[in-house]
Amino acid sequence: MRRALVLAALAIGLLAGSCGSQSDGTPVACLEGSGAYLRALGAAPGEVRLDEGTAISDCLAANQNGGDLATVGTATVAAATKLNAEARAAPGGNANVALGYLLGAATHGAEDTEGIHAELLRRLTAAARYSPDNRPLPAAFAKAYRRGYDAGRENG
């Protein structure tokens, strides 16, 4: 009888624990692919929100499971890669601001996640700052990127 009670208490604890982790999980809007991020980033440096009013920073959840992290990572790196190509083609334009916002919001979201997003941030930075043949990016690129980055850190 005592063993049954212990097992029942353990089962209830596990169920309660898994329910609690859901509230800290990745919002569904974050798992919609790079197109969702690109559409939302069109509003940068203003308020950028994915579906359901989700901030990009909320996509880097503290207790994020590996599958969600991979999905968010794939989508955000793809968005950063596309924006980087557009930003290099038109330095100082909206793509630079959107690219900076994405990185600023991701950095903001990763602040309290105990390093689980460090590799994602490294890959995002590499995609955002990519330049063929490692040529320096134009000053207009950097200025607009910085404006977006600051807005993303603040509001993202």
Kinemage of the C-alpha trace (Angstrom):
@kinemage 1
@onewidth
@group {chain A} dominant
@subgroup {mainchain}
@vectorlist {calphas} color= white
{ca met a 1} P 0.000 0.000 0.000
{ca arg a 2} L 2.785 2.407 0.944
{ca arg a 3} L 4.618 1.657 -2.307
{ca ala a 4} L 1.456 2.404 -4.296
{ca leu a 5} L 1.109 5.771 -2.547
{ca val a 6} L 4.743 6.650 -3.251
{ca leu a 7} L 4.338 5.709 -6.921
{ca ala a 8} L 1.112 7.708 -7.170
{ca ala a 9} L 2.779 10.747 -5.589
{ca leu a 10} L 5.728 10.389 -7.955
{ca ala a 11} L 3.417 10.158 -10.973
{ca ile a 12} L 1.505 13.270 -9.879
{ca gly a 13} L 4.802 15.105 -9.367
{ca leu a 14} L 5.999 14.176 -12.829
{ca leu a 15} L 2.734 15.278 -14.410
{ca ala a 16} L 2.788 18.558 -12.531
{ca gly a 17} L 6.401 19.110 -13.544
{ca ser a 18} L 5.695 18.506 -17.191
{ca cys a 19} L 2.702 20.832 -17.109
{ca gly a 20} L 4.843 23.556 -15.583
{ca ser a 21} L 7.526 23.201 -18.225
{ca gln a 22} L 4.947 23.784 -20.944
{ca ser a 23} L 4.374 27.327 -19.675
{ca asp a 24} L 8.102 28.010 -20.072
{ca gly a 25} L 8.236 26.415 -23.529
{ca thr a 26} L 8.483 27.898 -26.959
{ca pro a 27} L 5.443 29.859 -28.179
{ca val a 28} L 3.799 28.278 -31.233
{ca ala a 29} L 4.305 31.468 -33.276
{ca cys a 30} L 8.081 30.935 -33.022
{ca leu a 31} L 7.869 27.578 -34.790
{ca glu a 32} L 6.283 28.852 -38.020
{ca gly a 33} L 9.460 29.131 -40.109
{ca ser a 34} L 11.592 31.956 -41.450
{ca gly a 35} L 8.721 33.583 -43.344
{ca ala a 36} L 6.978 34.436 -40.075
{ca tyr a 37} L 10.104 36.185 -38.817
{ca leu a 38} L 10.656 38.039 -42.094
{ca arg a 39} L 7.049 39.276 -42.183
{ca ala a 40} L 7.216 40.484 -38.598
{ca leu a 41} L 10.605 42.153 -39.072
{ca gly a 42} L 9.080 44.394 -41.727
{ca ala a 43} L 7.924 46.575 -38.820
{ca ala a 44} L 11.463 47.144 -37.475
{ca pro a 45} L 12.608 49.326 -35.784
{ca gly a 46} L 9.049 49.680 -34.481
{ca glu a 47} L 7.278 47.007 -32.493
{ca val a 48} L 8.002 43.625 -34.102
{ca arg a 49} L 5.654 40.803 -33.176
{ca leu a 50} L 5.079 37.355 -34.575
{ca asp a 51} L 1.560 35.914 -34.656
{ca glu a 52} L -0.347 36.067 -31.389
{ca gly a 53} L 1.695 39.125 -30.334
{ca thr a 54} L 4.808 37.067 -29.597
{ca ala a 55} L 8.085 38.977 -29.289
{ca ile a 56} L 11.100 37.410 -30.992
{ca ser a 57} L 12.922 37.381 -27.655
{ca asp a 58} L 10.195 35.072 -26.315
{ca cys a 59} L 11.288 32.479 -28.888
{ca leu a 60} L 14.438 31.806 -26.862
{ca ala a 61} L 12.796 30.155 -23.886
{ca ala a 62} L 14.754 29.337 -20.742
{ca asn a 63} L 13.607 25.702 -20.666
{ca gln a 64} L 13.541 25.186 -24.422
{ca asn a 65} L 13.680 21.614 -25.610
{ca gly a 66} L 16.184 20.621 -28.282
{ca gly a 67} L 13.630 20.216 -31.057
{ca asp a 68} L 12.153 23.673 -30.528
{ca leu a 69} L 15.625 25.202 -30.279
{ca ala a 70} L 16.564 23.582 -33.602
{ca thr a 71} L 13.349 24.814 -35.249
{ca val a 72} L 13.775 28.369 -33.969
{ca gly a 73} L 17.463 28.298 -34.877
{ca thr a 74} L 16.832 27.108 -38.419
{ca ala a 75} L 14.149 29.740 -38.983
{ca thr a 76} L 16.088 32.658 -37.521
{ca val a 77} L 19.367 31.793 -39.259
{ca ala a 78} L 17.507 31.466 -42.576
{ca ala a 79} L 15.881 34.862 -41.972
{ca ala a 80} L 19.248 36.419 -41.064
{ca thr a 81} L 20.878 34.947 -44.178
{ca lys a 82} L 18.175 36.371 -46.455
{ca leu a 83} L 18.250 39.760 -44.739
{ca asn a 84} L 22.043 39.879 -44.949
{ca ala a 85} L 21.938 39.377 -48.727
{ca glu a 86} L 19.340 42.137 -49.060
{ca ala a 87} L 21.276 44.422 -46.711
{ca arg a 88} L 24.520 44.002 -48.650
{ca ala a 89} L 22.671 44.810 -51.875
{ca ala a 90} L 21.223 48.031 -50.409
{ca pro a 91} L 23.390 49.114 -47.448
{ca gly a 92} L 21.590 51.346 -44.983
{ca gly a 93} L 18.122 50.178 -45.981
{ca asn a 94} L 15.291 48.429 -44.175
{ca ala a 95} L 16.930 45.002 -44.437
{ca asn a 96} L 19.859 46.283 -42.345
{ca val a 97} L 17.485 47.543 -39.670
{ca ala a 98} L 15.490 44.287 -39.679
{ca leu a 99} L 18.682 42.239 -39.496
{ca gly a 100} L 19.938 44.237 -36.536
{ca tyr a 101} L 16.561 43.966 -34.829
{ca leu a 102} L 16.579 40.184 -35.184
{ca leu a 103} L 20.018 39.933 -33.567
{ca gly a 104} L 19.159 42.420 -30.840
{ca ala a 105} L 15.935 40.597 -29.973
{ca ala a 106} L 17.674 37.224 -29.951
{ca thr a 107} L 20.420 38.588 -27.711
{ca his a 108} L 17.803 40.026 -25.372
{ca gly a 109} L 15.921 36.714 -25.288
{ca ala a 110} L 19.063 34.712 -24.529
{ca glu a 111} L 20.152 36.852 -21.578
{ca asp a 112} L 18.576 34.684 -18.889
{ca thr a 113} L 18.768 31.250 -20.505
{ca glu a 114} L 22.009 30.086 -18.903
{ca gly a 115} L 23.914 29.801 -22.172
{ca ile a 116} L 21.723 27.281 -23.989
{ca his a 117} L 21.376 29.733 -26.893
{ca ala a 118} L 25.079 30.632 -27.196
{ca glu a 119} L 25.591 28.567 -30.357
{ca leu a 120} L 22.440 29.990 -31.936
{ca leu a 121} L 23.644 33.536 -31.229
{ca arg a 122} L 27.033 32.707 -32.733
{ca arg a 123} L 25.408 31.359 -35.902
{ca leu a 124} L 23.014 34.308 -36.136
{ca thr a 125} L 25.899 36.740 -35.792
{ca ala a 126} L 27.875 34.934 -38.492
{ca ala a 127} L 24.868 35.006 -40.849
{ca ala a 128} L 24.157 38.659 -40.098
{ca arg a 129} L 27.733 39.885 -40.496
{ca tyr a 130} L 28.616 37.702 -43.497
{ca ser a 131} L 30.561 39.438 -46.236
{ca pro a 132} L 31.966 37.684 -49.325
{ca asp a 133} L 35.742 37.436 -49.201
{ca asn a 134} L 35.586 38.953 -45.678
{ca arg a 135} L 35.365 42.451 -47.126
{ca pro a 136} L 34.415 45.113 -44.581
{ca leu a 137} L 30.727 45.956 -44.572
{ca pro a 138} L 29.913 49.558 -45.549
{ca ala a 139} L 29.399 52.175 -42.839
{ca ala a 140} L 25.753 52.577 -43.926
{ca phe a 141} L 25.208 48.857 -43.295
{ca ala a 142} L 26.680 49.112 -39.802
{ca lys a 143} L 24.754 52.279 -38.891
{ca ala a 144} L 21.337 50.911 -39.903
{ca tyr a 145} L 22.134 47.503 -38.388
{ca arg a 146} L 23.019 49.192 -35.079
{ca arg a 147} L 19.749 51.146 -35.075
{ca gly a 148} L 17.825 47.888 -35.508
{ca tyr a 149} L 19.966 46.041 -32.968
{ca asp a 150} L 19.345 48.667 -30.290
{ca ala a 151} L 15.589 48.573 -30.964
{ca gly a 152} L 15.591 44.755 -30.818
{ca arg a 153} L 17.457 44.722 -27.502
{ca glu a 154} L 15.005 47.249 -26.107
{ca asn a 155} L 11.684 45.938 -27.462
{ca gly a 156} L 12.338 42.606 -29.130
